[in-house]
Structure formats: structure tokens, C-alpha cells
Amino acid sequence: MSFNIALSGIAAAQKDLNTTANNIANVNTVGFKESRAEFADVYANSIFSNSKTAVGGGATTTQVAQQFHQGSLQFTNNALDMAISGNGFFVTSSSVGTQDYSYTRAGAFKRDADNFLVDSAGNYLQTFPVDKEGNSTSVSLTTTQPVQIPDTAGSPVKTSNVSMTVNLNSSEKTLDPANFDPDDAKTFNNSTAVTVYDSLGESHVLTTYFVRPPGAASGGNSSWVAFYAMDDKPVNLDAGAVGSYVKDTDTDTDGDGIVDPTGTAQTTGGWTGAVVSFNSVGAYTGSNPATITTEALGTGGSNVLSAAADATQQITIQFDNPTQFSEKFNATALSQDGVTVGRLTNVEVGADGLVTAKYSNGSTVPLARVALVRFSNEQGLTQVGNTSWKATQASGEALAGEANGGTFGSLRSSALEQSNVDLTTELVDLISAQRNFQANSRTLEINNTLQQTILQIR
């Protein structure tokens, strides 16, 4: 009997040593949860025995229970690293389309060759689908799917409208628009530029040059001439834009210093511009022509587009409350409605689990929302390696939900949850387990000595 008691004590001490050693070995394992060996005494009795004099039969291991308390967060430079602050588990699957889920707290995710988010073992991170505004369309575990991050976003959209807000300095010196040359900064007062796109998504630079002509101020009203160029090539206004300034026409019938509209297409070799007018308090009063539209950019005198692009593209330039004050020239707003194909520049994960991708064309696309699950009894989960668990009858069914909702916790991007092992405590437990092993070994040794003594009785 005493041999069995000593052996059970040794086995219990060995289990304690093994558990402690495993904790120490995983002190740097991301998402690892420490275990605790739990023991119970062995006690046998019957209705015919005297319970007052009964001796226990030793110790037995009842459970190696994992402790799911929070580990500390380690912040990283990888936006795809995620840590759960609070309860909850990430959901992973071994392949696309399967519902054989595993659950983990290790959030070291990365992109695979097909741009899916996977963990270090290649398991796919499961997410909820979202609409264009980033709202989840379902929070059921059965509708989760791996998230794939596209390298590109959108199709090209050619620029049709450009809007600008500028202040033109009323104290600028006057220049003769007839001498305008974009390569000579002395022939214009100011310039500003905006990137626009053709039908293929190729970028071009549309530059607006402002010239303050002689006699521009008259009767409290002032005018400027705006010329346009794309990629440093002249861009004339639409031939039907009556009222445009024609650079190489020098007829000035009313003496205001500005060449009057001819109502015809520009003279060969000319460069048409728009006349922009202000009143005596520097407020915008309109332009001539009223609608400033370029000629077709791939034809005529402009022809600044490649042969494969839409040659009929025209751009309407709108002045949004420009001013003419006695202060330095500045452009406070420049915008256009064209879009090029976007290249992936950044991926972000919000505290609510929303995965968004940002692209070089300025678009931000919500892709999915990270799915989290919780269990009624976390210690009922069974370990499957790679810091992952599977649901069992003891753990209960996985309950799915979003981060920052209920008891699922919140997500921290660019962070990892470290092992929750306290190394100091484990070293103390190691010493204690060693002493227990030695004591039970000594009990076994003494039992052996007693039996030897009995066998030697004559």
C-alpha cells in the first residue's frame, strides 16, 4: 500500500514538473496560456470499513488546467499583428471554404502568396463580410470567410472637372498676355497645378497660369487671364467657348487692355485663355467664357494624350469663390474627379476589427471585420498545438461576435499578446515540485528499507 502511495506522489510530482517545464519553455510564445496541474487525493471506503481509521491511497492528477488570464501586450511595427484585449479568440481555418475551425489568441498574421491573411502555420483568419460602408452584413460563425487583400483597387476614371480656390494678389504688376510663355516665369504672375487622369488612369499635370494684363482694373472691376497647359503642352479652350482670350489677337476695341472675344476658333498658333473677373472688394464676379472647358485633349492643337487614351476627353475648370486681395498668391483648394488604379499602400485594423485597405489613388476600401468568439467554459477547450484550441462538449459552442461588443474584448493593431507565464512564479513552482519529488522518492526508499528489514527477520 505504502509503495503505491509513494509512487502516486512521484507521478504527481512528475506531472507538476512537466507542467512547469512546459510553461517555462513557452515563456516567449505569443498567445500562450500557462497551465496548472491540479491534483486530488485518492480515498477508498466501503460500508464495512471504519472511515475514522482509513488511510488515503495517494494522489492523482485530475486536470492540467489552462489559465486564460490576459497576457501583456507587445507593440510591433507590423499593422497585421493583432492582440485581443479582453476575452475572445481569433478564428482560423485550415483551408478556404472549410468550417473546421480552430481558435487562437496568437495574432501574428501575415499575407500569403494569394494575399490571404494567415497565421504562422498557414491557417486562414476568418472574418465577417461587410458592405461598402464597413458595416457587418452577418455576425454568424457559419458565414465567416478568409479575408483577401487586393493589391489594386478600382478602375480608372478620367478627369472631367477641376475645381480650384485661389487668391490673386491685387498688387501684382501687370504683364502683356501676348508675351505669355510658360517656360519664362517673367511672362506670368503666378501658377498652380493639379494632377489629373486620362481614361487609362495615366496621370498628367494640369497647370493654370495667371497673367494680370495692362489696364485690367477699370471702374472698380479687375480681370486676369488664365492660361492652361498639360504636361507643359498648351491646352486651348473649347473652340465653342465664346469669350475666351486669344493670345495672338491684339484687337482691343473697348480699351480695357484685354483682347475681346472673337467668337471663332483660335487663330493658328494661338493660345486661348479665360478672363477671370473680380469686383472692387476682391470678390469673384465670373469668368469669360462662363464655363471654362478645354478642347478635346487628344485632338486639335492640344493632343497631349497617348494614342490609346480617350481622345475626346475634355476638362471643365471651375473657380470656387476665388478672391483678389492684396496679399500673396495662394491656392487654398485644388480638387479633381478623376481616379487612377490604386496600388496597395497600407492595411489597418481598427479596435472594432474592421480591416481596411488604403491605396495610392486615395481610396480606402473596407474589406472585412475580424471575427471573434468566446466560450462558456474556456478550460474545456482542447489543445491542438500551434497555440490553438478546438471546441469540445465541455467548452460549449463557440459564440461569435464583433470586437468592442459585449464580452468579446477589443482589438489592438500592431500589437501581440505575450505569454501569460510569470517566470518568477514558475521557478518557485519548479523548486517546490522538485522537493515534492524528492520527498516521495524518500518515502519509497524508506518503504523499501522496511521491507528489507522484515525479510531479514529470523
C-alpha positions in Angstrom: 0.0 0.0 0.0 2.7 2.5 1.0 4.6 1.7 -2.2 1.6 2.7 -4.2 1.1 5.9 -2.2 4.7 6.9 -2.8 4.5 6.0 -6.5 1.4 8.1 -6.9 3.2 11.0 -5.2 6.1 10.7 -7.5 3.8 10.6 -10.5 2.0 13.7 -9.3 5.3 15.5 -8.7 6.5 14.5 -12.2 3.3 15.8 -13.7 3.8 19.1 -11.8 7.4 19.2 -13.1 6.3 18.6 -16.7 3.6 21.2 -16.5 6.0 23.8 -15.0 8.7 23.0 -17.6 6.2 23.4 -20.4 5.2 26.8 -19.1 8.9 27.9 -18.8 9.6 26.6 -22.4 6.8 28.8 -23.8 7.5 32.0 -21.9 8.2 33.7 -25.2 5.4 32.0 -27.2 2.9 34.6 -28.5 -0.6 33.9 -27.3 0.4 31.0 -25.0 -1.7 30.4 -21.9 0.0 28.8 -18.9 -1.2 25.5 -17.4 -1.6 24.4 -13.8 -1.5 20.8 -12.7 -4.4 20.1 -10.4 -4.4 17.1 -8.0 -6.8 15.2 -5.8 -6.3 12.6 -3.1 -7.3 9.0 -3.6 -9.6 7.7 -0.9 -11.4 4.3 -1.0 -14.0 3.3 1.6 -16.9 0.9 1.9 -19.9 0.4 4.2 -18.0 -2.2 6.2 -14.8 -0.2 6.7 -14.0 2.2 9.5 -13.7 5.7 8.0 -12.1 7.0 11.1 -9.0 4.8 10.7 -9.0 4.7 6.8 -5.8 5.9 5.1 -5.8 7.6 1.8 -4.4 5.8 -1.3 -2.1 8.7 -2.5 -2.6 11.4 -5.1 -3.9 11.6 -8.7 -3.9 14.2 -11.4 -7.4 15.5 -12.0 -6.7 18.1 -14.7 -3.9 20.1 -16.3 -6.0 23.3 -16.5 -5.0 26.2 -18.7 -5.2 29.7 -17.2 -6.7 32.2 -19.7 -6.0 35.4 -18.0 -4.7 38.3 -20.0 -1.1 38.4 -21.1 0.8 41.7 -21.5 0.8 43.4 -24.9 3.9 43.9 -27.0 3.7 46.6 -29.7 5.2 46.0 -33.1 5.7 47.7 -36.4 3.5 45.2 -38.3 0.0 46.5 -39.0 -1.2 42.9 -39.4 -0.2 41.9 -35.9 -3.3 41.9 -33.7 -3.9 41.4 -30.0 -7.1 40.9 -28.2 -7.6 43.0 -25.1 -10.2 41.1 -23.0 -12.0 37.9 -23.7 -12.3 36.3 -27.1 -10.4 34.2 -29.6 -9.4 34.6 -33.2 -11.0 32.1 -35.6 -8.8 30.2 -38.1 -9.4 27.5 -40.7 -7.0 25.2 -42.4 -8.3 25.9 -45.9 -10.7 28.2 -47.8 -14.3 27.2 -47.5 -13.9 24.7 -44.6 -15.8 25.1 -41.3 -13.3 23.1 -39.3 -12.3 26.0 -37.1 -9.5 26.4 -34.6 -9.3 29.2 -32.1 -6.2 31.1 -31.0 -5.0 34.2 -29.1 -1.9 34.4 -31.2 -2.4 37.3 -33.6 0.8 37.2 -35.6 -0.8 37.3 -39.1 0.7 38.0 -42.5 -0.2 37.8 -46.2 0.4 34.6 -48.1 1.2 34.2 -51.8 -2.5 34.8 -52.6 -2.8 37.8 -50.3 -4.9 36.0 -47.7 -4.3 36.8 -44.1 -2.8 33.7 -42.4 -1.0 32.8 -39.2 2.5 31.3 -39.0 1.1 27.8 -39.7 -0.8 28.9 -42.9 -4.2 28.8 -41.3 -6.7 31.4 -42.7 -8.0 34.2 -40.4 -11.8 34.2 -40.5 -13.8 37.4 -40.9 -17.3 38.7 -41.2 -18.4 40.2 -44.5 -19.0 43.9 -44.7 -20.8 46.4 -47.0 -19.2 49.4 -48.7 -19.6 51.5 -45.6 -17.8 48.9 -43.4 -20.9 47.6 -41.6 -21.1 43.9 -40.9 -23.7 42.1 -43.0 -23.6 39.0 -40.8 -22.1 38.0 -37.5 -22.8 34.3 -37.7 -19.8 32.0 -37.5 -21.1 29.9 -40.4 -20.8 33.0 -42.7 -17.2 33.8 -41.8 -14.7 33.7 -44.6 -11.0 34.3 -45.1 -10.0 37.9 -45.9 -8.0 38.6 -49.1 -6.3 41.9 -49.5 -6.3 43.1 -53.2 -3.1 44.7 -54.5 -5.1 47.1 -56.6 -8.4 48.9 -56.3 -10.8 50.4 -58.7 -10.9 51.1 -62.4 -9.5 54.3 -64.0 -11.9 57.3 -64.3 -10.9 60.1 -66.5 -10.9 63.6 -65.1 -13.9 65.7 -66.2 -13.9 68.5 -63.6 -11.3 70.5 -61.8 -12.2 72.9 -59.0 -9.9 75.5 -57.5 -9.9 78.2 -54.9 -7.1 80.8 -55.2 -6.3 84.3 -54.1 -4.8 86.5 -56.8 -2.7 89.4 -55.4 -4.2 92.7 -56.4 -0.9 94.4 -56.1 0.8 92.3 -58.7 2.5 94.0 -61.6 0.8 94.0 -65.0 2.2 91.9 -67.9 1.2 91.7 -71.5 -0.7 88.4 -72.1 0.5 88.4 -75.7 4.0 87.7 -74.4 3.0 84.7 -72.3 5.4 81.8 -72.3 5.1 79.0 -69.7 8.9 78.5 -70.0 9.6 82.1 -69.0 8.4 82.9 -65.4 8.7 86.6 -66.2 5.8 86.4 -68.6 3.2 85.3 -66.0 2.4 86.3 -62.4 1.5 83.1 -60.7 0.8 79.4 -61.5 -0.7 76.4 -59.7 -1.0 72.8 -60.8 -3.2 69.7 -60.1 -2.7 66.0 -61.1 -5.4 64.8 -63.5 -6.0 61.4 -65.1 -6.9 60.2 -68.6 -9.2 57.3 -69.4 -6.4 54.8 -68.9 -5.6 56.1 -65.4 -2.3 57.7 -66.6 -1.5 60.9 -64.6 -0.9 64.3 -66.1 -0.2 67.7 -64.6 -2.7 70.4 -65.5 -1.1 73.8 -64.8 -3.0 77.1 -64.6 -1.0 80.3 -65.3 -2.4 83.7 -64.3 -1.5 86.9 -66.1 -2.6 90.3 -64.9 -2.9 92.4 -68.1 -2.3 96.1 -68.5 -5.5 98.2 -67.8 -7.0 95.2 -66.0 -8.5 97.4 -63.4 -11.2 99.7 -64.6 -14.2 101.2 -62.7 -13.6 99.1 -59.6 -13.5 95.9 -61.6 -10.4 93.8 -62.3 -9.6 91.0 -64.6 -7.0 88.3 -65.0 -6.2 85.9 -67.9 -5.9 82.2 -67.1 -3.9 80.0 -69.5 -3.7 76.2 -69.3 -1.1 73.6 -70.0 -1.0 69.9 -69.5 2.4 68.3 -69.1 3.9 71.6 -70.2 2.0 71.5 -73.5 -0.5 74.2 -74.4 -4.2 73.4 -73.8 -6.6 75.6 -75.6 -10.2 76.2 -74.5 -13.0 74.6 -76.4 -13.5 76.2 -79.8 -17.1 76.9 -78.9 -16.2 78.7 -75.8 -17.1 82.2 -76.9 -15.4 84.9 -74.9 -12.0 83.3 -74.4 -8.9 85.3 -74.7 -6.9 84.7 -77.8 -3.2 85.2 -77.2 -2.1 86.1 -80.7 -5.0 88.5 -81.4 -4.3 92.1 -80.5 -7.6 93.8 -81.2 -8.8 95.8 -78.2 -12.0 97.7 -79.1 -13.1 99.0 -75.7 -9.7 100.0 -74.3 -9.7 97.7 -71.2 -6.4 96.1 -72.1 -8.0 92.7 -72.6 -8.4 91.2 -76.1 -12.1 90.9 -76.8 -13.7 87.6 -77.7 -13.8 86.8 -81.4 -16.5 84.2 -81.3 -14.4 82.0 -83.6 -11.8 79.2 -83.1 -8.4 80.4 -82.1 -6.0 81.6 -84.7 -3.5 79.1 -85.8 -0.6 79.1 -83.4 -2.6 80.9 -80.8 -3.2 80.0 -77.1 -6.6 80.7 -75.7 -7.2 81.6 -72.1 -10.1 82.5 -69.8 -10.8 86.0 -68.4 -11.5 85.9 -64.7 -13.1 89.0 -63.2 -13.4 90.5 -59.7 -15.2 93.5 -58.2 -13.9 96.3 -56.1 -13.9 94.2 -52.9 -12.0 91.4 -54.5 -15.0 89.1 -54.8 -15.3 86.8 -57.9 -17.9 88.0 -60.4 -17.5 85.4 -63.1 -15.4 84.3 -66.0 -15.4 84.7 -69.7 -16.3 82.2 -71.0 -18.8 81.5 -68.2 -17.9 77.7 -68.5 -14.2 77.1 -68.9 -13.8 73.9 -70.8 -10.7 72.7 -72.6 -10.8 71.4 -76.1 -10.5 67.6 -76.7 -7.2 66.8 -75.2 -6.3 64.1 -77.7 -7.0 66.1 -80.8 -6.5 69.5 -82.2 -3.8 71.8 -81.0 -3.5 70.1 -77.6 -3.0 66.4 -78.4 -1.4 65.7 -75.0 -2.8 62.2 -74.6 -1.4 58.9 -75.7 -3.0 57.3 -78.7 -4.6 54.6 -76.6 -6.5 57.0 -74.3 -9.9 58.6 -75.0 -9.0 61.5 -77.4 -12.3 63.2 -76.8 -11.6 63.9 -73.1 -12.3 67.5 -72.0 -11.9 69.1 -68.6 -14.1 71.8 -67.2 -12.3 74.1 -64.8 -14.4 75.7 -62.1 -13.3 78.6 -59.9 -14.8 78.1 -56.4 -15.1 81.5 -54.8 -11.6 82.8 -55.8 -10.6 86.2 -54.4 -8.4 89.1 -55.3 -7.0 90.6 -52.2 -3.8 92.5 -51.5 -1.9 89.5 -50.2 0.3 86.9 -51.6 -1.0 84.4 -54.2 -2.1 81.1 -52.7 -4.2 78.1 -53.7 -6.3 77.0 -50.8 -8.1 74.2 -52.6 -7.5 72.1 -55.6 -9.5 69.0 -56.5 -10.5 66.9 -59.5 -12.8 64.0 -60.0 -10.6 61.5 -61.9 -9.3 58.3 -60.4 -6.4 56.1 -61.3 -5.8 52.5 -60.5 -4.8 52.4 -56.8 -1.9 50.3 -55.5 -2.0 49.0 -52.0 -0.2 51.3 -49.6 -1.4 50.4 -46.2 -3.6 48.0 -44.3 -5.2 49.0 -41.0 -7.2 47.1 -38.4 -9.5 49.1 -36.1 -10.4 48.5 -32.5 -13.7 47.1 -33.8 -11.9 44.6 -36.0 -12.6 46.4 -39.3 -9.9 45.6 -41.8 -9.4 48.5 -44.3 -7.0 48.8 -47.2 -5.6 52.1 -48.4 -4.5 52.6 -52.0 -2.3 55.1 -53.8 -5.3 56.7 -55.6 -6.6 57.9 -52.2 -9.4 55.3 -51.9 -10.0 53.5 -48.6 -11.8 50.1 -49.0 -13.3 48.2 -46.1 -12.6 44.6 -46.6 -13.9 42.6 -43.7 -14.3 42.6 -39.9 -12.3 40.2 -37.8 -14.5 37.6 -36.2 -14.1 36.9 -32.5 -15.6 34.0 -30.5 -16.0 33.2 -26.8 -16.9 30.1 -24.8 -18.9 29.4 -21.7 -16.0 27.3 -20.3 -12.6 28.2 -21.8 -10.9 25.5 -19.8 -13.0 22.9 -21.6 -11.2 23.7 -24.9 -8.7 21.0 -26.1 -5.2 22.0 -27.2 -4.2 21.1 -30.8 -0.8 22.7 -30.9 0.4 25.9 -32.6 -1.2 27.8 -29.7 -4.6 26.8 -30.9 -7.6 25.1 -29.4 -10.7 23.2 -30.6 -14.2 23.4 -29.1 -15.4 20.4 -27.1 -18.6 19.4 -25.4 -17.1 20.7 -22.1 -16.2 24.1 -23.6 -19.6 24.6 -25.2 -20.4 26.0 -28.6 -18.4 29.0 -30.0 -20.4 32.2 -29.7 -19.3 34.6 -32.4 -19.4 38.4 -32.3 -17.6 41.6 -33.1 -14.8 43.3 -31.2 -15.8 46.1 -28.8 -19.2 44.4 -28.4 -20.4 42.5 -25.3 -17.6 40.4 -23.7 -15.5 39.8 -26.8 -12.9 42.4 -26.0 -11.2 44.9 -28.3 -8.5 44.6 -30.9 -5.2 46.3 -30.9 -3.4 46.6 -34.3 0.4 46.4 -34.4 0.5 44.5 -31.1 0.8 40.9 -29.9 -0.3 39.3 -26.7 2.7 37.8 -24.9 2.6 34.6 -23.0 0.9 35.0 -19.6 3.6 32.9 -17.9 5.1 34.6 -14.8 8.7 33.2 -14.9 9.4 34.0 -11.3 6.4 32.1 -10.1 7.3 29.2 -12.4 10.8 29.0 -11.0 9.4 28.9 -7.4 6.9 26.2 -8.5 9.8 24.2 -10.1 11.7 24.2 -6.8 8.5 23.1 -5.0 7.8 20.3 -7.5 11.5 19.2 -7.1 11.1 19.0 -3.3 7.9 17.0 -3.6 9.6 14.6 -6.0 12.5 14.1 -3.6 10.2 13.7 -0.6 8.1 11.0 -2.3 11.3 9.3 -3.5 12.5 9.3 0.1 9.2 7.7 1.1 9.7 5.0 -1.4 13.2 4.4 -0.2 12.1 4.1 3.4 9.4 1.6 2.5 11.9 -0.4 0.7 14.2 -0.4 3.8 11.4 -1.5 6.0 10.5 -4.4 3.7 14.2 -5.4 3.7 14.2 -5.4 7.5 11.1 -7.6 7.6 12.6 -10.1 5.1 15.7 -10.3 7.2 13.8 -11.4 10.4 14.8 -14.8 11.5 
